[in-house]
Amino acid sequence: MLEFLKRKNKNQIPDKKLDDYITRMQYIQGRLEKVRQLFNNETDPEKTEAFIYEEKALMIRLDHLIKSAKEDGISVDIFYSKSDSDL
């Protein structure tokens, strides 16, 4: 999944704040990719379940971050790669 952030009005949003959103989204995206890799390679049912809950928590964090960015006047365009749409 790729997220692209941009300012709606360049004068209102400091670069530091935009960079913070980008950094946080990249971190969450990286964790999601790692959790999905671990899930795909796991055979223990308890660990598999833990990865499911961790993925759900990360998706909630990402959703909250997107909403916060929009409230701060940052538009969020999300493009899904083919592998993400298969989930």
PDB file with one MODEL, atoms N, CA, C and O in Angstrom:
MODEL        1
ATOM      1  N   MET A   1       0.855  -1.166   0.000  1.00  0.00           N
ATOM      2  CA  MET A   1       0.000   0.000   0.000  1.00  0.00           C
ATOM      3  C   MET A   1       0.898   1.225   0.000  1.00  0.00           C
ATOM      4  O   MET A   1       1.891   1.278   0.726  1.00  0.00           O
ATOM      5  N   LEU A   2       0.548   2.199  -0.811  1.00  0.00           N
ATOM      6  CA  LEU A   2       1.321   3.421  -0.873  1.00  0.00           C
ATOM      7  C   LEU A   2       0.425   4.585  -0.500  1.00  0.00           C
ATOM      8  O   LEU A   2      -0.691   4.704  -1.004  1.00  0.00           O
ATOM      9  N   GLU A   3       0.907   5.432   0.372  1.00  0.00           N
ATOM     10  CA  GLU A   3       0.154   6.618   0.746  1.00  0.00           C
ATOM     11  C   GLU A   3       0.888   7.845   0.227  1.00  0.00           C
ATOM     12  O   GLU A   3       2.114   7.917   0.303  1.00  0.00           O
ATOM     13  N   PHE A   4       0.153   8.793  -0.291  1.00  0.00           N
ATOM     14  CA  PHE A   4       0.737  10.039  -0.741  1.00  0.00           C
ATOM     15  C   PHE A   4       0.015  11.175  -0.025  1.00  0.00           C
ATOM     16  O   PHE A   4      -1.210  11.280  -0.074  1.00  0.00           O
ATOM     17  N   LEU A   5       0.786  12.009   0.628  1.00  0.00           N
ATOM     18  CA  LEU A   5       0.234  13.138   1.355  1.00  0.00           C
ATOM     19  C   LEU A   5       0.613  14.421   0.635  1.00  0.00           C
ATOM     20  O   LEU A   5       1.709  14.535   0.086  1.00  0.00           O
ATOM     21  N   LYS A   6      -0.288  15.372   0.640  1.00  0.00           N
ATOM     22  CA  LYS A   6       0.044  16.676   0.096  1.00  0.00           C
ATOM     23  C   LYS A   6      -0.752  17.738   0.834  1.00  0.00           C
ATOM     24  O   LYS A   6      -1.810  17.468   1.402  1.00  0.00           O
ATOM     25  N   ARG A   7      -0.227  18.929   0.810  1.00  0.00           N
ATOM     26  CA  ARG A   7      -0.897  20.037   1.491  1.00  0.00           C
ATOM     27  C   ARG A   7      -2.052  20.536   0.635  1.00  0.00           C
ATOM     28  O   ARG A   7      -1.953  20.593  -0.591  1.00  0.00           O
ATOM     29  N   LYS A   8      -3.139  20.893   1.288  1.00  0.00           N
ATOM     30  CA  LYS A   8      -4.226  21.545   0.566  1.00  0.00           C
ATOM     31  C   LYS A   8      -3.865  23.007   0.339  1.00  0.00           C
ATOM     32  O   LYS A   8      -4.134  23.562  -0.727  1.00  0.00           O
ATOM     33  N   ASN A   9      -3.256  23.626   1.343  1.00  0.00           N
ATOM     34  CA  ASN A   9      -2.829  25.012   1.232  1.00  0.00           C
ATOM     35  C   ASN A   9      -1.412  25.088   1.774  1.00  0.00           C
ATOM     36  O   ASN A   9      -1.199  24.874   2.968  1.00  0.00           O
ATOM     37  N   LYS A  10      -0.452  25.384   0.935  1.00  0.00           N
ATOM     38  CA  LYS A  10       0.953  25.335   1.325  1.00  0.00           C
ATOM     39  C   LYS A  10       1.304  26.275   2.480  1.00  0.00           C
ATOM     40  O   LYS A  10       2.257  26.017   3.216  1.00  0.00           O
ATOM     41  N   ASN A  11       0.556  27.344   2.644  1.00  0.00           N
ATOM     42  CA  ASN A  11       0.890  28.315   3.685  1.00  0.00           C
ATOM     43  C   ASN A  11       0.426  27.901   5.073  1.00  0.00           C
ATOM     44  O   ASN A  11       0.890  28.467   6.062  1.00  0.00           O
ATOM     45  N   GLN A  12      -0.463  26.942   5.175  1.00  0.00           N
ATOM     46  CA  GLN A  12      -1.038  26.616   6.475  1.00  0.00           C
ATOM     47  C   GLN A  12      -0.325  25.488   7.215  1.00  0.00           C
ATOM     48  O   GLN A  12      -0.361  25.452   8.445  1.00  0.00           O
ATOM     49  N   ILE A  13       0.311  24.583   6.514  1.00  0.00           N
ATOM     50  CA  ILE A  13       0.862  23.404   7.164  1.00  0.00           C
ATOM     51  C   ILE A  13       2.382  23.429   7.105  1.00  0.00           C
ATOM     52  O   ILE A  13       2.967  23.426   6.022  1.00  0.00           O
ATOM     53  N   PRO A  14       3.026  23.452   8.281  1.00  0.00           N
ATOM     54  CA  PRO A  14       4.497  23.457   8.301  1.00  0.00           C
ATOM     55  C   PRO A  14       5.066  22.160   7.729  1.00  0.00           C
ATOM     56  O   PRO A  14       4.467  21.092   7.855  1.00  0.00           O
ATOM     57  N   ASP A  15       6.234  22.275   7.098  1.00  0.00           N
ATOM     58  CA  ASP A  15       6.886  21.094   6.529  1.00  0.00           C
ATOM     59  C   ASP A  15       7.141  20.037   7.588  1.00  0.00           C
ATOM     60  O   ASP A  15       7.025  18.842   7.313  1.00  0.00           O
ATOM     61  N   LYS A  16       7.490  20.463   8.801  1.00  0.00           N
ATOM     62  CA  LYS A  16       7.787  19.511   9.873  1.00  0.00           C
ATOM     63  C   LYS A  16       6.574  18.639  10.184  1.00  0.00           C
ATOM     64  O   LYS A  16       6.710  17.436  10.404  1.00  0.00           O
ATOM     65  N   LYS A  17       5.407  19.236  10.203  1.00  0.00           N
ATOM     66  CA  LYS A  17       4.185  18.485  10.504  1.00  0.00           C
ATOM     67  C   LYS A  17       3.881  17.488   9.384  1.00  0.00           C
ATOM     68  O   LYS A  17       3.520  16.341   9.650  1.00  0.00           O
ATOM     69  N   LEU A  18       4.026  17.924   8.145  1.00  0.00           N
ATOM     70  CA  LEU A  18       3.809  17.029   7.009  1.00  0.00           C
ATOM     71  C   LEU A  18       4.814  15.886   7.042  1.00  0.00           C
ATOM     72  O   LEU A  18       4.452  14.728   6.831  1.00  0.00           O
ATOM     73  N   ASP A  19       6.077  16.211   7.307  1.00  0.00           N
ATOM     74  CA  ASP A  19       7.112  15.182   7.407  1.00  0.00           C
ATOM     75  C   ASP A  19       6.805  14.192   8.526  1.00  0.00           C
ATOM     76  O   ASP A  19       7.068  12.997   8.389  1.00  0.00           O
ATOM     77  N   ASP A  20       6.250  14.686   9.635  1.00  0.00           N
ATOM     78  CA  ASP A  20       5.883  13.811  10.750  1.00  0.00           C
ATOM     79  C   ASP A  20       4.802  12.815  10.324  1.00  0.00           C
ATOM     80  O   ASP A  20       4.894  11.627  10.631  1.00  0.00           O
ATOM     81  N   TYR A  21       3.787  13.299   9.623  1.00  0.00           N
ATOM     82  CA  TYR A  21       2.740  12.400   9.138  1.00  0.00           C
ATOM     83  C   TYR A  21       3.320  11.353   8.186  1.00  0.00           C
ATOM     84  O   TYR A  21       2.988  10.172   8.284  1.00  0.00           O
ATOM     85  N   ILE A  22       4.173  11.781   7.279  1.00  0.00           N
ATOM     86  CA  ILE A  22       4.770  10.854   6.321  1.00  0.00           C
ATOM     87  C   ILE A  22       5.590   9.798   7.046  1.00  0.00           C
ATOM     88  O   ILE A  22       5.487   8.610   6.740  1.00  0.00           O
ATOM     89  N   THR A  23       6.403  10.226   8.006  1.00  0.00           N
ATOM     90  CA  THR A  23       7.236   9.292   8.768  1.00  0.00           C
ATOM     91  C   THR A  23       6.383   8.282   9.524  1.00  0.00           C
ATOM     92  O   THR A  23       6.677   7.087   9.519  1.00  0.00           O
ATOM     93  N   ARG A  24       5.338   8.757  10.164  1.00  0.00           N
ATOM     94  CA  ARG A  24       4.472   7.864  10.934  1.00  0.00           C
ATOM     95  C   ARG A  24       3.740   6.870  10.030  1.00  0.00           C
ATOM     96  O   ARG A  24       3.591   5.700  10.384  1.00  0.00           O
ATOM     97  N   MET A  25       3.286   7.334   8.866  1.00  0.00           N
ATOM     98  CA  MET A  25       2.604   6.426   7.937  1.00  0.00           C
ATOM     99  C   MET A  25       3.574   5.392   7.367  1.00  0.00           C
ATOM    100  O   MET A  25       3.213   4.228   7.196  1.00  0.00           O
ATOM    101  N   GLN A  26       4.785   5.811   7.078  1.00  0.00           N
ATOM    102  CA  GLN A  26       5.782   4.869   6.576  1.00  0.00           C
ATOM    103  C   GLN A  26       6.111   3.815   7.626  1.00  0.00           C
ATOM    104  O   GLN A  26       6.290   2.643   7.295  1.00  0.00           O
ATOM    105  N   TYR A  27       6.192   4.224   8.890  1.00  0.00           N
ATOM    106  CA  TYR A  27       6.453   3.271   9.969  1.00  0.00           C
ATOM    107  C   TYR A  27       5.325   2.236  10.060  1.00  0.00           C
ATOM    108  O   TYR A  27       5.577   1.033  10.127  1.00  0.00           O
ATOM    109  N   ILE A  28       4.087   2.720  10.063  1.00  0.00           N
ATOM    110  CA  ILE A  28       2.943   1.806  10.175  1.00  0.00           C
ATOM    111  C   ILE A  28       2.891   0.886   8.961  1.00  0.00           C
ATOM    112  O   ILE A  28       2.628  -0.309   9.100  1.00  0.00           O
ATOM    113  N   GLN A  29       3.137   1.425   7.788  1.00  0.00           N
ATOM    114  CA  GLN A  29       3.132   0.608   6.579  1.00  0.00           C
ATOM    115  C   GLN A  29       4.211  -0.474   6.654  1.00  0.00           C
ATOM    116  O   GLN A  29       3.964  -1.621   6.283  1.00  0.00           O
ATOM    117  N   GLY A  30       5.382  -0.121   7.123  1.00  0.00           N
ATOM    118  CA  GLY A  30       6.458  -1.098   7.283  1.00  0.00           C
ATOM    119  C   GLY A  30       6.093  -2.194   8.267  1.00  0.00           C
ATOM    120  O   GLY A  30       6.353  -3.371   8.020  1.00  0.00           O
ATOM    121  N   ARG A  31       5.494  -1.808   9.378  1.00  0.00           N
ATOM    122  CA  ARG A  31       5.054  -2.806  10.372  1.00  0.00           C
ATOM    123  C   ARG A  31       3.980  -3.726   9.786  1.00  0.00           C
ATOM    124  O   ARG A  31       3.996  -4.934  10.024  1.00  0.00           O
ATOM    125  N   LEU A  32       3.046  -3.150   9.019  1.00  0.00           N
ATOM    126  CA  LEU A  32       2.011  -3.970   8.384  1.00  0.00           C
ATOM    127  C   LEU A  32       2.628  -5.003   7.446  1.00  0.00           C
ATOM    128  O   LEU A  32       2.233  -6.169   7.454  1.00  0.00           O
ATOM    129  N   GLU A  33       3.575  -4.582   6.656  1.00  0.00           N
ATOM    130  CA  GLU A  33       4.235  -5.511   5.740  1.00  0.00           C
ATOM    131  C   GLU A  33       4.929  -6.629   6.508  1.00  0.00           C
ATOM    132  O   GLU A  33       4.846  -7.795   6.122  1.00  0.00           O
ATOM    133  N   LYS A  34       5.611  -6.278   7.591  1.00  0.00           N
ATOM    134  CA  LYS A  34       6.318  -7.274   8.395  1.00  0.00           C
ATOM    135  C   LYS A  34       5.343  -8.255   9.040  1.00  0.00           C
ATOM    136  O   LYS A  34       5.567  -9.465   9.015  1.00  0.00           O
ATOM    137  N   VAL A  35       4.262  -7.732   9.617  1.00  0.00           N
ATOM    138  CA  VAL A  35       3.259  -8.591  10.269  1.00  0.00           C
ATOM    139  C   VAL A  35       2.637  -9.542   9.249  1.00  0.00           C
ATOM    140  O   VAL A  35       2.399 -10.711   9.553  1.00  0.00           O
ATOM    141  N   ARG A  36       2.379  -9.051   8.060  1.00  0.00           N
ATOM    142  CA  ARG A  36       1.783  -9.904   7.024  1.00  0.00           C
ATOM    143  C   ARG A  36       2.765 -10.990   6.585  1.00  0.00           C
ATOM    144  O   ARG A  36       2.354 -12.121   6.324  1.00  0.00           O
ATOM    145  N   GLN A  37       4.036 -10.666   6.502  1.00  0.00           N
ATOM    146  CA  GLN A  37       5.041 -11.682   6.169  1.00  0.00           C
ATOM    147  C   GLN A  37       5.099 -12.753   7.259  1.00  0.00           C
ATOM    148  O   GLN A  37       5.119 -13.950   6.969  1.00  0.00           O
ATOM    149  N   LEU A  38       5.125 -12.310   8.503  1.00  0.00           N
ATOM    150  CA  LEU A  38       5.169 -13.253   9.614  1.00  0.00           C
ATOM    151  C   LEU A  38       3.919 -14.132   9.637  1.00  0.00           C
ATOM    152  O   LEU A  38       4.004 -15.338   9.868  1.00  0.00           O
ATOM    153  N   PHE A  39       2.765 -13.520   9.399  1.00  0.00           N
ATOM    154  CA  PHE A  39       1.506 -14.269   9.362  1.00  0.00           C
ATOM    155  C   PHE A  39       1.559 -15.355   8.292  1.00  0.00           C
ATOM    156  O   PHE A  39       1.169 -16.496   8.539  1.00  0.00           O
ATOM    157  N   ASN A  40       2.041 -14.998   7.108  1.00  0.00           N
ATOM    158  CA  ASN A  40       2.085 -15.950   5.991  1.00  0.00           C
ATOM    159  C   ASN A  40       3.032 -17.124   6.242  1.00  0.00           C
ATOM    160  O   ASN A  40       2.859 -18.191   5.654  1.00  0.00           O
ATOM    161  N   ASN A  41       4.021 -16.940   7.103  1.00  0.00           N
ATOM    162  CA  ASN A  41       5.008 -17.990   7.367  1.00  0.00           C
ATOM    163  C   ASN A  41       4.771 -18.731   8.678  1.00  0.00           C
ATOM    164  O   ASN A  41       5.539 -19.628   9.024  1.00  0.00           O
ATOM    165  N   GLU A  42       3.738 -18.375   9.400  1.00  0.00           N
ATOM    166  CA  GLU A  42       3.498 -18.953  10.729  1.00  0.00           C
ATOM    167  C   GLU A  42       2.601 -20.182  10.641  1.00  0.00           C
ATOM    168  O   GLU A  42       1.652 -20.226   9.859  1.00  0.00           O
ATOM    169  N   THR A  43       2.925 -21.176  11.463  1.00  0.00           N
ATOM    170  CA  THR A  43       2.098 -22.386  11.519  1.00  0.00           C
ATOM    171  C   THR A  43       1.418 -22.570  12.874  1.00  0.00           C
ATOM    172  O   THR A  43       0.455 -23.328  12.987  1.00  0.00           O
ATOM    173  N   ASP A  44       1.915 -21.880  13.903  1.00  0.00           N
ATOM    174  CA  ASP A  44       1.321 -21.990  15.238  1.00  0.00           C
ATOM    175  C   ASP A  44       0.029 -21.169  15.287  1.00  0.00           C
ATOM    176  O   ASP A  44       0.061 -19.963  15.039  1.00  0.00           O
ATOM    177  N   PRO A  45      -1.105 -21.800  15.601  1.00  0.00           N
ATOM    178  CA  PRO A  45      -2.388 -21.085  15.605  1.00  0.00           C
ATOM    179  C   PRO A  45      -2.438 -19.880  16.552  1.00  0.00           C
ATOM    180  O   PRO A  45      -3.060 -18.868  16.227  1.00  0.00           O
ATOM    181  N   GLU A  46      -1.801 -19.977  17.697  1.00  0.00           N
ATOM    182  CA  GLU A  46      -1.817 -18.859  18.651  1.00  0.00           C
ATOM    183  C   GLU A  46      -1.042 -17.660  18.115  1.00  0.00           C
ATOM    184  O   GLU A  46      -1.476 -16.517  18.260  1.00  0.00           O
ATOM    185  N   LYS A  47       0.104 -17.924  17.497  1.00  0.00           N
ATOM    186  CA  LYS A  47       0.873 -16.826  16.914  1.00  0.00           C
ATOM    187  C   LYS A  47       0.148 -16.219  15.717  1.00  0.00           C
ATOM    188  O   LYS A  47       0.177 -15.006  15.505  1.00  0.00           O
ATOM    189  N   THR A  48      -0.498 -17.078  14.943  1.00  0.00           N
ATOM    190  CA  THR A  48      -1.276 -16.584  13.800  1.00  0.00           C
ATOM    191  C   THR A  48      -2.360 -15.632  14.273  1.00  0.00           C
ATOM    192  O   THR A  48      -2.569 -14.573  13.681  1.00  0.00           O
ATOM    193  N   GLU A  49      -3.041 -16.008  15.328  1.00  0.00           N
ATOM    194  CA  GLU A  49      -4.087 -15.154  15.880  1.00  0.00           C
ATOM    195  C   GLU A  49      -3.512 -13.832  16.380  1.00  0.00           C
ATOM    196  O   GLU A  49      -4.125 -12.780  16.199  1.00  0.00           O
ATOM    197  N   ALA A  50      -2.349 -13.881  17.002  1.00  0.00           N
ATOM    198  CA  ALA A  50      -1.702 -12.657  17.489  1.00  0.00           C
ATOM    199  C   ALA A  50      -1.382 -11.711  16.328  1.00  0.00           C
ATOM    200  O   ALA A  50      -1.533 -10.495  16.451  1.00  0.00           O
ATOM    201  N   PHE A  51      -0.942 -12.279  15.206  1.00  0.00           N
ATOM    202  CA  PHE A  51      -0.636 -11.442  14.038  1.00  0.00           C
ATOM    203  C   PHE A  51      -1.898 -10.807  13.467  1.00  0.00           C
ATOM    204  O   PHE A  51      -1.863  -9.683  12.966  1.00  0.00           O
ATOM    205  N   ILE A  52      -2.997 -11.520  13.544  1.00  0.00           N
ATOM    206  CA  ILE A  52      -4.273 -10.960  13.079  1.00  0.00           C
ATOM    207  C   ILE A  52      -4.654  -9.751  13.923  1.00  0.00           C
ATOM    208  O   ILE A  52      -5.052  -8.718  13.385  1.00  0.00           O
ATOM    209  N   TYR A  53      -4.535  -9.876  15.245  1.00  0.00           N
ATOM    210  CA  TYR A  53      -4.865  -8.760  16.128  1.00  0.00           C
ATOM    211  C   TYR A  53      -3.892  -7.589  15.944  1.00  0.00           C
ATOM    212  O   TYR A  53      -4.294  -6.426  15.988  1.00  0.00           O
ATOM    213  N   GLU A  54      -2.622  -7.905  15.740  1.00  0.00           N
ATOM    214  CA  GLU A  54      -1.647  -6.837  15.533  1.00  0.00           C
ATOM    215  C   GLU A  54      -1.943  -6.084  14.229  1.00  0.00           C
ATOM    216  O   GLU A  54      -1.850  -4.858  14.183  1.00  0.00           O
ATOM    217  N   GLU A  55      -2.298  -6.820  13.178  1.00  0.00           N
ATOM    218  CA  GLU A  55      -2.635  -6.163  11.916  1.00  0.00           C
ATOM    219  C   GLU A  55      -3.852  -5.253  12.096  1.00  0.00           C
ATOM    220  O   GLU A  55      -3.871  -4.127  11.597  1.00  0.00           O
ATOM    221  N   LYS A  56      -4.849  -5.738  12.801  1.00  0.00           N
ATOM    222  CA  LYS A  56      -6.056  -4.929  13.043  1.00  0.00           C
ATOM    223  C   LYS A  56      -5.706  -3.652  13.808  1.00  0.00           C
ATOM    224  O   LYS A  56      -6.209  -2.577  13.481  1.00  0.00           O
ATOM    225  N   ALA A  57      -4.855  -3.764  14.812  1.00  0.00           N
ATOM    226  CA  ALA A  57      -4.443  -2.592  15.590  1.00  0.00           C
ATOM    227  C   ALA A  57      -3.690  -1.588  14.706  1.00  0.00           C
ATOM    228  O   ALA A  57      -3.900  -0.381  14.822  1.00  0.00           O
ATOM    229  N   LEU A  58      -2.828  -2.080  13.838  1.00  0.00           N
ATOM    230  CA  LEU A  58      -2.081  -1.199  12.939  1.00  0.00           C
ATOM    231  C   LEU A  58      -3.015  -0.511  11.946  1.00  0.00           C
ATOM    232  O   LEU A  58      -2.817   0.660  11.624  1.00  0.00           O
ATOM    233  N   MET A  59      -4.019  -1.216  11.463  1.00  0.00           N
ATOM    234  CA  MET A  59      -4.977  -0.612  10.540  1.00  0.00           C
ATOM    235  C   MET A  59      -5.789   0.485  11.226  1.00  0.00           C
ATOM    236  O   MET A  59      -6.106   1.505  10.614  1.00  0.00           O
ATOM    237  N   ILE A  60      -6.122   0.273  12.491  1.00  0.00           N
ATOM    238  CA  ILE A  60      -6.838   1.299  13.256  1.00  0.00           C
ATOM    239  C   ILE A  60      -5.945   2.519  13.450  1.00  0.00           C
ATOM    240  O   ILE A  60      -6.406   3.653  13.316  1.00  0.00           O
ATOM    241  N   ARG A  61      -4.664   2.294  13.766  1.00  0.00           N
ATOM    242  CA  ARG A  61      -3.718   3.407  13.907  1.00  0.00           C
ATOM    243  C   ARG A  61      -3.586   4.185  12.605  1.00  0.00           C
ATOM    244  O   ARG A  61      -3.552   5.416  12.615  1.00  0.00           O
ATOM    245  N   LEU A  62      -3.511   3.476  11.491  1.00  0.00           N
ATOM    246  CA  LEU A  62      -3.389   4.125  10.190  1.00  0.00           C
ATOM    247  C   LEU A  62      -4.636   4.937   9.872  1.00  0.00           C
ATOM    248  O   LEU A  62      -4.535   6.061   9.381  1.00  0.00           O
ATOM    249  N   ASP A  63      -5.798   4.385  10.144  1.00  0.00           N
ATOM    250  CA  ASP A  63      -7.056   5.096   9.911  1.00  0.00           C
ATOM    251  C   ASP A  63      -7.115   6.380  10.742  1.00  0.00           C
ATOM    252  O   ASP A  63      -7.514   7.431  10.240  1.00  0.00           O
ATOM    253  N   HIS A  64      -6.721   6.291  12.003  1.00  0.00           N
ATOM    254  CA  HIS A  64      -6.708   7.465  12.869  1.00  0.00           C
ATOM    255  C   HIS A  64      -5.723   8.516  12.349  1.00  0.00           C
ATOM    256  O   HIS A  64      -6.023   9.709  12.367  1.00  0.00           O
ATOM    257  N   LEU A  65      -4.569   8.082  11.894  1.00  0.00           N
ATOM    258  CA  LEU A  65      -3.559   8.998  11.364  1.00  0.00           C
ATOM    259  C   LEU A  65      -4.069   9.709  10.116  1.00  0.00           C
ATOM    260  O   LEU A  65      -3.844  10.908   9.952  1.00  0.00           O
ATOM    261  N   ILE A  66      -4.749   8.988   9.242  1.00  0.00           N
ATOM    262  CA  ILE A  66      -5.314   9.593   8.035  1.00  0.00           C
ATOM    263  C   ILE A  66      -6.366  10.636   8.401  1.00  0.00           C
ATOM    264  O   ILE A  66      -6.397  11.722   7.822  1.00  0.00           O
ATOM    265  N   LYS A  67      -7.224  10.308   9.357  1.00  0.00           N
ATOM    266  CA  LYS A  67      -8.246  11.268   9.799  1.00  0.00           C
ATOM    267  C   LYS A  67      -7.604  12.518  10.400  1.00  0.00           C
ATOM    268  O   LYS A  67      -8.059  13.633  10.144  1.00  0.00           O
ATOM    269  N   SER A  68      -6.557  12.338  11.191  1.00  0.00           N
ATOM    270  CA  SER A  68      -5.862  13.476  11.788  1.00  0.00           C
ATOM    271  C   SER A  68      -5.221  14.345  10.724  1.00  0.00           C
ATOM    272  O   SER A  68      -5.267  15.572  10.806  1.00  0.00           O
ATOM    273  N   ALA A  69      -4.624  13.714   9.728  1.00  0.00           N
ATOM    274  CA  ALA A  69      -3.993  14.466   8.639  1.00  0.00           C
ATOM    275  C   ALA A  69      -5.039  15.299   7.900  1.00  0.00           C
ATOM    276  O   ALA A  69      -4.803  16.465   7.585  1.00  0.00           O
ATOM    277  N   LYS A  70      -6.181  14.699   7.630  1.00  0.00           N
ATOM    278  CA  LYS A  70      -7.246  15.433   6.935  1.00  0.00           C
ATOM    279  C   LYS A  70      -7.730  16.611   7.771  1.00  0.00           C
ATOM    280  O   LYS A  70      -7.993  17.685   7.230  1.00  0.00           O
ATOM    281  N   GLU A  71      -7.851  16.423   9.087  1.00  0.00           N
ATOM    282  CA  GLU A  71      -8.267  17.509   9.968  1.00  0.00           C
ATOM    283  C   GLU A  71      -7.250  18.645   9.976  1.00  0.00           C
ATOM    284  O   GLU A  71      -7.608  19.804  10.183  1.00  0.00           O
ATOM    285  N   ASP A  72      -5.980  18.309   9.750  1.00  0.00           N
ATOM    286  CA  ASP A  72      -4.923  19.321   9.706  1.00  0.00           C
ATOM    287  C   ASP A  72      -4.757  19.924   8.315  1.00  0.00           C
ATOM    288  O   ASP A  72      -3.816  20.680   8.075  1.00  0.00           O
ATOM    289  N   GLY A  73      -5.669  19.592   7.394  1.00  0.00           N
ATOM    290  CA  GLY A  73      -5.634  20.180   6.068  1.00  0.00           C
ATOM    291  C   GLY A  73      -4.699  19.497   5.095  1.00  0.00           C
ATOM    292  O   GLY A  73      -4.295  20.089   4.094  1.00  0.00           O
ATOM    293  N   ILE A  74      -4.355  18.258   5.384  1.00  0.00           N
ATOM    294  CA  ILE A  74      -3.495  17.495   4.492  1.00  0.00           C
ATOM    295  C   ILE A  74      -4.376  16.507   3.752  1.00  0.00           C
ATOM    296  O   ILE A  74      -5.100  15.725   4.369  1.00  0.00           O
ATOM    297  N   SER A  75      -4.314  16.544   2.432  1.00  0.00           N
ATOM    298  CA  SER A  75      -5.112  15.574   1.680  1.00  0.00           C
ATOM    299  C   SER A  75      -4.337  14.275   1.591  1.00  0.00           C
ATOM    300  O   SER A  75      -3.109  14.268   1.497  1.00  0.00           O
ATOM    301  N   VAL A  76      -5.066  13.187   1.623  1.00  0.00           N
ATOM    302  CA  VAL A  76      -4.449  11.873   1.613  1.00  0.00           C
ATOM    303  C   VAL A  76      -4.995  11.101   0.417  1.00  0.00           C
ATOM    304  O   VAL A  76      -6.195  10.845   0.322  1.00  0.00           O
ATOM    305  N   ASP A  77      -4.106  10.740  -0.484  1.00  0.00           N
ATOM    306  CA  ASP A  77      -4.467   9.894  -1.618  1.00  0.00           C
ATOM    307  C   ASP A  77      -3.864   8.525  -1.354  1.00  0.00           C
ATOM    308  O   ASP A  77      -2.654   8.406  -1.164  1.00  0.00           O
ATOM    309  N   ILE A  78      -4.687   7.503  -1.341  1.00  0.00           N
ATOM    310  CA  ILE A  78      -4.202   6.160  -1.059  1.00  0.00           C
ATOM    311  C   ILE A  78      -4.369   5.302  -2.308  1.00  0.00           C
ATOM    312  O   ILE A  78      -5.453   5.208  -2.884  1.00  0.00           O
ATOM    313  N   PHE A  79      -3.282   4.689  -2.700  1.00  0.00           N
ATOM    314  CA  PHE A  79      -3.295   3.780  -3.835  1.00  0.00           C
ATOM    315  C   PHE A  79      -2.898   2.413  -3.328  1.00  0.00           C
ATOM    316  O   PHE A  79      -1.900   2.276  -2.621  1.00  0.00           O
ATOM    317  N   TYR A  80      -3.663   1.409  -3.678  1.00  0.00           N
ATOM    318  CA  TYR A  80      -3.387   0.050  -3.227  1.00  0.00           C
ATOM    319  C   TYR A  80      -2.678  -0.712  -4.333  1.00  0.00           C
ATOM    320  O   TYR A  80      -3.069  -0.658  -5.499  1.00  0.00           O
ATOM    321  N   SER A  81      -1.644  -1.413  -3.951  1.00  0.00           N
ATOM    322  CA  SER A  81      -0.998  -2.284  -4.910  1.00  0.00           C
ATOM    323  C   SER A  81      -1.824  -3.545  -5.052  1.00  0.00           C
ATOM    324  O   SER A  81      -2.712  -3.787  -4.234  1.00  0.00           O
ATOM    325  N   LYS A  82      -1.562  -4.358  -6.065  1.00  0.00           N
ATOM    326  CA  LYS A  82      -2.339  -5.562  -6.302  1.00  0.00           C
ATOM    327  C   LYS A  82      -2.295  -6.501  -5.100  1.00  0.00           C
ATOM    328  O   LYS A  82      -3.311  -7.108  -4.764  1.00  0.00           O
ATOM    329  N   SER A  83      -1.149  -6.633  -4.451  1.00  0.00           N
ATOM    330  CA  SER A  83      -1.039  -7.546  -3.318  1.00  0.00           C
ATOM    331  C   SER A  83      -1.905  -7.108  -2.150  1.00  0.00           C
ATOM    332  O   SER A  83      -2.406  -7.954  -1.408  1.00  0.00           O
ATOM    333  N   ASP A  84      -2.097  -5.792  -1.966  1.00  0.00           N
ATOM    334  CA  ASP A  84      -2.946  -5.306  -0.873  1.00  0.00           C
ATOM    335  C   ASP A  84      -4.420  -5.578  -1.152  1.00  0.00           C
ATOM    336  O   ASP A  84      -5.185  -5.841  -0.225  1.00  0.00           O
ATOM    337  N   SER A  85      -4.821  -5.517  -2.404  1.00  0.00           N
ATOM    338  CA  SER A  85      -6.230  -5.720  -2.702  1.00  0.00           C
ATOM    339  C   SER A  85      -6.638  -7.184  -2.542  1.00  0.00           C
ATOM    340  O   SER A  85      -7.824  -7.495  -2.438  1.00  0.00           O
ATOM    341  N   ASP A  86      -5.654  -8.077  -2.522  1.00  0.00           N
ATOM    342  CA  ASP A  86      -5.950  -9.500  -2.348  1.00  0.00           C
ATOM    343  C   ASP A  86      -6.247  -9.856  -0.904  1.00  0.00           C
ATOM    344  O   ASP A  86      -6.717 -10.962  -0.635  1.00  0.00           O
ATOM    345  N   LEU A  87      -5.987  -8.952   0.037  1.00  0.00           N
ATOM    346  CA  LEU A  87      -6.167  -9.260   1.455  1.00  0.00           C
ATOM    347  C   LEU A  87      -7.577  -9.209   1.831  1.00  0.00           C
ATOM    348  O   LEU A  87      -7.915  -9.442   2.991  1.00  0.00           O
TER     349      LEU A  87
ENDMDL
END
